[in-house]
Amino acid sequence: MSVMRSIILFGVAAVFEIGGAWLVWQGVREHRGWAWIGAGVLALGAYGFVATLQPDAHFGRILAAYGGVFVAGSLAWGMVADGFRPDRWDVAGALVCLVGVALIMYAPRSA
């Protein structure tokens, strides 16, 4: 259950961080205004809290692993929100990152 909880938390964190960054982008680059920027800042702050809920106690490990989730999640967000179509190298890179996440977070370790 701990692995499933961790995966869900990574997904929630990705929505907050990537969504927050996208909202700020929309507010600034697409001139949608301060409400979008403010919502983005709040979402980015929420991401920081969600990351603390991971079952692993090591900050560096959590953030390093989340980097891989961020890469894959950003490509997926771009597909859904902006019509971005990744090429095979984008997909291959995202898969490599997700394998890295699995190694960092879920490889068996001695206590």
Secondary structure, DSSP 8 states (H G I E B T S, - for coil): -HHHHHHHHHHHHHHHHHHHHHHHHHHHHS---HHHHHHHHHHHHHHHHHHTTSSS--HHHHHHHHHHHHHHHHHHHHHHHH-----HHHHHHHHHHHHHHHHHHHS----
